[in-house]
């Protein structure tokens, strides 16, 4: 979800920043564990790091880059129905102009029983404060995440609302009623303090890479009590109902 120069910059930072790679190693392993065996479509492949964690994966993005396989709009995927066992993405849904349209399109290209596996921003009391004060992407809670109208500017791939995934997962009954081809089979909070301390895809970091594994263990031990108050990310799995035919 960025221009060519931005993708190259992210790829450079990824190659140079050990703390960032250690954090994403944990996130990508979670994605890998949640996927069904088989062929996977990555949407918003960006700097192309996930491919080394998944086997049979087609990496796509709205922008071109040498390490990506397909240039594609997430709302109009250039694949036949039932082509994939999984559709995965990290930090993509909150950028899309029409999440509802994308989810329907993802259902179309998934096989029956196939999965959407996503990692996205989580809006909690602590993360919301951090995002509003220190992050350039807005947090707008007063929207309908299942609106048929555009929620972000279709002409700007950087446009975003970090609240969209949290709002979508807040009402599972409505999600399944509006998108009956999916059932929400898993939803959990991730990332308390390690990621923000690392600086993410910025060049700075407040923690050395050697601290990351221990900090992630501490996070996991605290997540049950603190996740809903201060988690920075969520992981969700939507599974395509085997009995549902998409058009």
C-alpha positions as CSV (number, residue, x, y, z in Angstrom):
1,X,0.0,0.0,0.0
2,X,2.7,2.5,-1.0
3,X,4.6,3.9,-3.9
4,X,7.6,2.1,-5.4
5,X,10.2,4.3,-3.6
6,X,8.4,3.7,-0.2
7,X,8.3,-0.1,-0.8
8,X,12.1,0.0,-1.5
9,X,12.7,2.0,1.6
10,X,10.7,-0.4,3.8
11,X,12.6,-3.3,2.3
12,X,15.9,-1.6,3.1
13,X,14.8,-0.9,6.7
14,X,13.7,-4.6,7.0
15,X,17.1,-5.8,5.9
16,X,19.0,-3.5,8.3
17,X,16.8,-3.6,11.4
18,X,17.1,-6.8,13.4
19,X,14.6,-5.8,16.1
20,X,11.9,-5.3,13.4
21,X,12.6,-8.7,11.8
22,X,12.4,-10.4,15.2
23,X,9.0,-8.8,15.9
24,X,7.6,-9.7,12.5
25,X,9.0,-13.2,12.8
26,X,6.5,-13.7,15.7
27,X,3.7,-12.1,13.7
28,X,4.3,-14.1,10.5
29,X,4.6,-17.4,12.5
30,X,1.1,-16.6,13.9
31,X,-0.2,-16.1,10.3
32,X,1.5,-19.3,9.2
33,X,-0.1,-21.3,12.0
34,X,-3.5,-19.9,11.2
35,X,-3.5,-20.8,7.5
36,X,-5.0,-23.8,5.9
37,X,-2.6,-26.1,4.0
38,X,-2.6,-25.1,0.3
39,X,-2.2,-22.0,-1.9
40,X,-2.2,-18.5,-0.3
41,X,-2.8,-15.1,-1.7
42,X,-1.1,-12.2,0.1
43,X,-2.9,-8.9,-0.4
44,X,-0.8,-5.7,0.1
45,X,2.5,-7.6,-0.1
46,X,4.5,-4.3,0.2
47,X,8.1,-5.0,0.9
48,X,7.6,-8.7,0.2
49,X,8.8,-10.3,3.5
50,X,6.0,-12.8,4.2
51,X,6.8,-15.0,1.2
52,X,9.7,-16.6,3.1
53,X,7.3,-17.8,5.8
54,X,4.6,-19.3,3.6
55,X,5.0,-22.0,1.0
56,X,2.8,-21.6,-2.0
57,X,2.1,-17.9,-1.9
58,X,1.1,-15.3,-4.6
59,X,2.1,-11.9,-3.3
60,X,0.1,-8.9,-4.7
61,X,0.0,-5.2,-4.2
62,X,-1.6,-2.2,-5.9
63,X,1.9,-1.0,-6.7
64,X,4.5,-2.9,-8.7
65,X,7.9,-4.1,-7.3
66,X,10.4,-6.7,-8.5
67,X,9.7,-9.0,-5.5
68,X,5.9,-9.1,-6.0
69,X,4.0,-11.5,-8.2
70,X,0.9,-9.5,-9.2
71,X,-0.3,-5.9,-9.4
72,X,-3.9,-6.0,-8.3
73,X,-6.6,-3.8,-6.8
74,X,-7.9,-5.6,-3.7
75,X,-11.4,-4.8,-4.6
76,X,-11.2,-6.5,-8.0
77,X,-8.8,-9.5,-7.7
78,X,-7.7,-11.0,-11.1
79,X,-8.2,-14.6,-10.1
80,X,-10.9,-17.2,-10.8
81,X,-13.3,-18.3,-8.0
82,X,-12.0,-20.8,-5.6
83,X,-8.3,-20.3,-6.5
84,X,-6.9,-20.1,-3.0
85,X,-7.0,-21.8,0.4
86,X,-6.0,-18.6,2.2
87,X,-6.0,-14.8,1.8
88,X,-3.6,-13.1,4.2
89,X,-2.6,-9.6,4.9
90,X,-0.8,-7.4,7.5
91,X,-1.9,-3.8,8.0
92,X,-3.9,-3.6,4.8
93,X,-7.7,-3.6,5.6
94,X,-7.6,-0.2,7.3
95,X,-6.2,1.3,4.1
96,X,-8.9,0.0,1.7
97,X,-11.6,2.3,0.3
98,X,-14.3,-0.3,0.7
99,X,-13.5,-3.1,3.2
100,X,-17.0,-4.7,2.5
101,X,-16.3,-5.0,-1.2
102,X,-12.8,-6.5,-0.6
103,X,-14.1,-9.1,1.9
104,X,-16.7,-10.2,-0.7
105,X,-14.0,-10.4,-3.3
106,X,-11.8,-12.4,-1.0
107,X,-14.7,-14.9,-0.4
108,X,-15.0,-15.3,-4.1
109,X,-11.4,-16.3,-4.7
110,X,-11.3,-18.6,-1.6
111,X,-12.2,-22.3,-1.7
112,X,-15.0,-23.5,0.6
113,X,-13.5,-23.7,4.0
114,X,-10.7,-21.3,3.0
115,X,-9.6,-18.6,5.4
116,X,-8.9,-14.9,5.6
117,X,-6.1,-14.3,8.1
118,X,-5.3,-10.7,9.0
119,X,-3.2,-8.8,11.4
120,X,-4.3,-5.2,11.8
121,X,-4.2,-2.2,14.2
122,X,-6.2,-2.7,17.4
123,X,-7.8,0.4,18.9
124,X,-7.7,0.1,22.7
125,X,-7.5,3.0,25.3
126,X,-3.7,3.0,25.4
127,X,-3.1,2.3,21.7
128,X,-5.7,4.9,20.7
129,X,-3.9,7.6,22.7
130,X,-0.6,6.6,21.1
131,X,-1.9,6.5,17.6
132,X,-3.7,9.8,17.9
133,X,-0.6,11.6,19.3
134,X,2.3,9.9,17.5
135,X,1.0,8.2,14.4
136,X,0.2,9.9,11.1
137,X,-2.8,7.6,10.3
138,X,-6.1,8.8,11.7
139,X,-8.4,7.0,14.1
140,X,-12.0,7.7,13.3
141,X,-14.4,5.6,15.4
142,X,-17.7,7.1,14.2
143,X,-18.0,5.2,10.9
144,X,-19.7,2.0,9.7
145,X,-17.0,-0.5,8.8
146,X,-19.5,-2.4,6.6
147,X,-20.7,0.7,4.7
148,X,-21.2,0.3,0.9
149,X,-19.7,3.7,0.5
150,X,-16.0,4.5,0.3
151,X,-14.4,4.9,3.8
152,X,-11.0,6.0,2.5
153,X,-10.0,8.0,-0.6
154,X,-9.9,5.5,-3.5
155,X,-7.3,7.7,-5.3
156,X,-4.8,7.7,-2.3
157,X,-3.3,4.3,-1.4
158,X,-1.9,6.0,1.8
159,X,-5.4,7.0,3.0
160,X,-6.3,5.1,6.2
161,X,-8.5,4.8,9.2
162,X,-6.9,2.6,11.8
163,X,-10.3,2.1,13.6
164,X,-11.8,0.0,10.7
165,X,-10.6,-3.5,11.8
166,X,-11.5,-2.9,15.5
167,X,-15.0,-1.7,14.5
168,X,-15.4,-4.6,12.2
169,X,-14.5,-7.2,14.9
170,X,-16.6,-5.4,17.6
171,X,-19.9,-6.9,16.4
172,X,-19.3,-10.4,15.1
173,X,-23.1,-11.1,14.8
174,X,-23.5,-8.2,12.5
175,X,-20.4,-9.1,10.5
176,X,-21.7,-12.6,9.9
177,X,-25.3,-11.3,9.1
178,X,-24.0,-8.8,6.6
179,X,-21.3,-11.2,5.1
180,X,-23.0,-14.6,5.5
181,X,-20.4,-16.4,3.4
182,X,-17.9,-15.9,6.4
183,X,-17.8,-17.0,10.0
184,X,-15.4,-15.4,12.5
185,X,-13.5,-18.3,14.0
186,X,-10.8,-16.5,15.9
187,X,-10.1,-13.0,17.2
188,X,-7.3,-12.0,19.6
189,X,-5.3,-9.0,20.7
190,X,-1.5,-8.8,20.0
191,X,1.4,-6.5,20.7
192,X,1.5,-4.5,23.9
193,X,4.7,-2.5,24.0
194,X,7.5,-4.2,22.1
195,X,6.4,-2.9,18.6
196,X,6.0,0.7,19.6
197,X,9.3,0.6,21.5
198,X,11.0,-0.8,18.4
199,X,9.9,2.2,16.2
200,X,8.4,-0.1,13.6
201,X,9.5,0.8,10.1
202,X,11.3,3.9,11.3
203,X,15.0,3.8,11.4
204,X,15.2,4.3,15.2
205,X,14.6,1.8,18.0
206,X,14.5,2.1,21.8
207,X,15.2,-1.6,22.3
208,X,18.0,-3.9,21.0
209,X,17.1,-6.9,18.9
210,X,18.4,-9.2,21.7
211,X,15.6,-8.0,24.0
212,X,12.7,-8.8,21.6
213,X,12.2,-12.5,22.3
214,X,12.1,-12.0,26.1
215,X,9.8,-9.0,25.7
216,X,7.4,-11.0,23.5
217,X,7.3,-13.7,26.2
218,X,6.4,-11.1,28.8
219,X,3.7,-9.7,26.5
220,X,2.1,-13.1,26.0
221,X,1.9,-13.6,29.8
222,X,0.2,-10.2,30.2
223,X,-2.1,-10.3,27.2
224,X,-5.1,-11.9,28.9
225,X,-5.3,-9.2,31.5
226,X,-4.0,-6.2,29.5
227,X,-4.9,-6.9,25.9
228,X,-8.2,-5.1,25.8
229,X,-6.7,-2.1,27.5
230,X,-3.4,-1.6,25.6
231,X,-3.0,-4.0,22.7
232,X,-1.7,-2.4,19.5
233,X,-2.8,-5.1,17.1
234,X,-5.4,-7.8,16.5
235,X,-5.3,-11.1,14.7
236,X,-8.6,-12.3,13.1
237,X,-9.5,-15.4,11.1
238,X,-12.6,-15.4,8.9
239,X,-13.5,-18.8,7.4
240,X,-15.6,-19.2,4.2
241,X,-18.6,-21.3,4.9
242,X,-18.4,-24.5,2.8
243,X,-22.1,-24.4,2.0
244,X,-22.2,-20.8,0.7
245,X,-21.9,-20.1,-3.0
246,X,-20.4,-16.7,-4.0
247,X,-21.2,-15.1,-7.3
